[in-house]
């Protein structure tokens, strides 16, 4: 199941040509039950939960027992639960969703995400009961993958041919 946890500006319902109402915010506020918020998609095996009706207190709803109950219900029904959240820099929402799910996968966008902001937010996340699964780098220009790898690689972790290094040492008399 794919859950739109962006209760302020959620867009998943549009991507799947569905109604936003009867979604997560509606469940968290007690206006809809679990069966009302689960929506089938045309993709076999994929259901979604839209963000729901916009409310002024929607972000606060994420910090309730209803949120924990929702995650328990979804885990019982589905093999995989993915919560799409607002950006880490947009507020506390992503960290709260990460704490409710126990995991976080950071998505950063080339040329848009600010490294220092992401690092500061990850320091905050490190203090919470959240396992950071990794990161996804979006919008990498075609052909630029090698330059990104070379730029961010750590000294001593470059790929090398072990046999070529051994031959070089042997020919230098250092074997």
Buried (B, 14 or more C-beta within 10 A) or exposed (E): BBBBBBBBEBEBBEEBEBEBBBBBBBBBBEBBEBEEBBBEBEEEEBBBBBBBBEBEEBBEBBBBEBBEEBBEBBBEEBEEBBBBBBBBEBEBBBBBBBBBBEBBEBBBEEEEBEEEEBEEBBEEBEEEEBEEEEEEBEEEEEEEEEEEEEEEEEEEEEEEEEEEEEEEEEEEEEE
